């Protein structure tokens, strides 16, 4: 039974994400030495390592996958991709570190003015093969997540999902792509495909993409999910370590990516990471 609220189900911002890694030590070293992240906490068990890292304003989870491997990707037009804005003063230095450390680096030279696309940036693979991109951010003091880029087999259905569940706005849609605006000047870019890639279709342990919400809006979004017949539950095991006031749940968007809404943002997570 839902909690009564007058909230409309708005999102504060795109907050954090978890990526799949093969070697947690190698991934932690890459994110530390190349991207300037710092480890907040690390949890190692015989079957899995989970490393939580602060990267500028946001945090990123690196979850090992046991015997599961990540498919090789050799094209820059490969999704999902995770995009960061980097302060101007740090940008060139980070680019050089990436060029030295990554096995796959491409300059972003987009001729499109579509939404979140830019002309001055890099797309590269981290040590595990995940695609990341960076661009120069003016007027910011720390790196921050700027957008996520997903594939979609039914572009209109995906657009409608983000509009109806999160109240996001469609900024632009053309040439098989759509840009969905988040109120925090972030966005989601959707790319129409005939068939989802293996890395999209595979369910990796812990992989999700999280939005920060207020308590009232958390309950409003859960109510909308229920009315839409979308299953939501807290299924990644984080419940055990949560404080009583923490709220969080997971569900899938139309392409199968697991999303999270939570009332704990990256700043609060960092503050309590070792509680």
N, C-alpha and C positions, 0 to 999 in steps of 0.2 A: 504494500500500500504506500502511495507516494506521500510526501510531506507537502502540506498546503503552503503555497507561496505565490506572491504577486510578481515575482521575477519572470523575465522573458526568456531566460536561458542564454544570456550573453557570456562571452569568453573574455577574460582579461588579456591573455597573450598566449602565444605558442611558447612553451616553457622548456621542455627537454625531450630527449629521445634516447633510446637504447639501440645499439648496433650489435650485430653478431660478429664475434671474433674467433679465430682459430687458436691463436697463441696470446693469452692475456698479458703475459710479460712483455712481449714484443709490441702489442698494441698500446699498453700503458707507456712504454718508452717513446713511441712515436708521438702520442698525444702530448706528452710532457715536453720532449725536446724539440719537436717541430712546431706544434701548435700552441705551446705555452700553457697548457692546462696543468692543474695540480690535482693530486689524488685527495679526495675527501675521505673515502673509506674503501676498503677492499675486503671481500668475503670469499675465502677459499674453502672448498669442500673437495672430497676425493673425485667428485664427478663434475664440478663446475666452479669457475671463478667469476666473480662479479666485481668489477672495478667502477667506482663512481668518481667522476672527475669534474672539477669546476673549470669551465672554459669561458672566461669573460663573465657575462651576465647569466649564463645558463649552465646546466650541468648535463653531462653525457655519460651514459652507462655503457660499459664494455662487457658483454656477457659471452663467456666461452661456450662452445657448442659440442663438446665431446668429440665424437667421430664424424659429426656432420661437417661437410666442407662447403665453402662458398663457391659458386660457379665462377669461372673466369669470365671477366668482362673486358672487352678490348675496344669498345666504342664509347666516346664521350656522351653519345645520345643513349645513355643507359640509366635507368631509374629503379629504385629511389635514389635521390641525391639530397644531401643536407647542405644548406647554404648559410654562410656566416658573413656578416659585415665586419670588417677589421678597421680599427682606427687608422687614419692616414699616416700617423707617425710610425706605426708598426708594419704597415702593409708591405713595403718593398723588402724589408728584412724577412718577413714571414714567407714571401714568395720565393726568395732565394733558398731558404731552408727547405721548403717543399720541393723545389727543383732538385736539390741534392739528395733528398731522402726518398722521394716517391718514384716508383717504377713507371707510373703513368701520369703525365702532366700535359695539359693542353690549355692554351690561351683561350679565353672565351671571346669570340668575335662574332657576336650576334648582330645581324642586320635588322633584326626585328625590334620594334619599340614596344613589344608586347609586355605589359605589366612589369614583372620582376626581372625581365631579361636585362643584361647589361653588357657593355663592351670592354670594360677594364677589369678583368678578373682571371682566375684560374679555376679549372676543374681538375681534380686529381684523385688518386686512390690513396687511402690510408694504408698502413702496413698489412691490412687483412683483405684489401680489395673493395672496401666500401667507398662509394663515390662521395666526395665532399667538394664544395666550391667556396671560394672566397671572393669578395669584392671590397673595394675601398669604401669605407663609411665615413662620411663627413659629419663632424659635430658630435662624435661619440668618443667615449674615453676607454671603453672596453669592447672586445668582440661580442657580438650578439647574434643569435639565430635570426636569420632574415626570412627564409622560406624553405618549404619542403617541396620536392618535385616528385610526383607520383605518376604511374601509368593508370589508364582507365579504359576498359573495354566499352563502356557506355558513358560517354562524356556527360550527356545531359542528366543521367541518373546520379552521377557523382556530384555534379554541380548542385542539383536539387537537394542532395543529402546535406551538403555543407551549408546551404542556405536555410533549410528547414530545421535542422538540428541545432546549429550554432548561430543562426542569424547572420552568417557571413554574407558579404556582398559580392556579386559577380562584377569584377572590374572590366574584364574584356574576354571575348571568346571569338577566335578565328583560326583558320588553318589547322584545325584539329587540336587546338590547345585552348585552355581556359585558365584565367588567373582569378583566384578567389581571395578577396581582401579580408584581413583580420584587423579589428579596430586598433591594434597596437602598431600599425604600419608594417606588419608582416603579411605574408601571404602563402597560399598553396597554389602551386602550378600543376595542372592536370594535362596529361598528354594522351591523346586518343591512340589506342593500339588495337590491332585485330585479335591478338592473343597476349596474355600476360607473360612476362619473362619468368624464368625459373626462380630468380631471386625474389620476385614478387610473390609467386605462388607458394614458395616454401615457407612453412611456419618455423621461424627460428626462436629458440628459447629466449624469452624476455623481450624480444624486439617490439617496441611500441613507440608512439609519438604522443606527447602529453600536452594538454592545454590547462592553464591555471584558471580557476573560476572562484567566485565567492560561494559561500555556503548556500545561499538562496538560489543562485543560478545553477549550482550543482544539482539540486533537487528538481529544478525546472527542466534541465536537460534530461535527467533520468526519466521524468514523466513523459517527455516527448519521445524518447526511445521506446518506452513501453507502448505508447499509443501507435507508434509506427511498426510495432511488432519486432523490434530489434533487441536481441538478447544482450544483456549487460551483466557482468559479474566481476568480482574482485578475485582474479584467478592466478596471479603470478606469485603468490606467497608473501607479498610485502605486508599483508595484513598483520602478520605476527609481530613485526617491529613497529607498527604504527602507534602513535599516541592516541588517546581516546577521541580527541577533537579532530583528528585527520579524517578526511573523506577522500575516497578514490574508487573508481570503477573503470572497467575496460569493456570495449565493444569494437566491432569491425565496421569499417566504411566499405562502400560497394566493391572496391578492388581487393578487399581482404586484409588490408593493413589494420593492425590492432591499434586503436586509439585509447587514450586515457584522459579522463577529466579528474582533477584533484584540486583541493583547496590549499595545498602546500606548494608554494613556488620554489624556484631554485635557491633564492636567498634564504628562505626558511629551512630548506633541506640542508644547505651547507652549514647553517647555524647548529643544527641538531644531528648532523651526520654521525657523530660518534657517541650519541646518548646511549 
